Amino acid sequence: MSYNKERLDDKFKEEYKKLNPQQQLAVSTIEGPVMVNAGPGTGKTQILALRIASILQQTDINPNNILCLTYTDAGAVAMRKRLLQFIGPDAYKVNLYTFHAFCNEVIQENLS
């Protein structure tokens, strides 16, 4: 294991330990949907970034097979920064869009 991979894994473990039991369950559940219903500033972005990292650590899923949607450009930027902390350069392989940008891409790819 490379030094960088170990550092990313350590960062993941450090942040995972800070979560409460319900948040840890949301992160460690890698099969099926998980609903995180919480107010502003409660860690939803952190939980989602950690869940993506957890899925990539525990499975052989390719980062470009993950779709992550946010409501705002600021949310997308924040998510990408969090992903960089936990999965490194693979964060740029995760399909991360706002809902509008994703829908626009689907439309542009299917104009006919």
Sequence and secondary structure as in RCSB ss.txt:
>XXXX:A:sequence
MSYNKERLDDKFKEEYKKLNPQQQLAVSTIEGPVMVNAGPGTGKTQILALRIASILQQTDINPNNILCLTYTDAG
AVAMRKRLLQFIGPDAYKVNLYTFHAFCNEVIQENLS
>XXXX:A:secstr
  HHHHHHHHHHHHHHHTS HHHHHHHH  SS       TTSSHHHHHHHHHHHHHHHS   GGG EEEESSHHH
HHHHHHHHHHHHGGGGGTSEEEEHHHHHHHHHHHT  
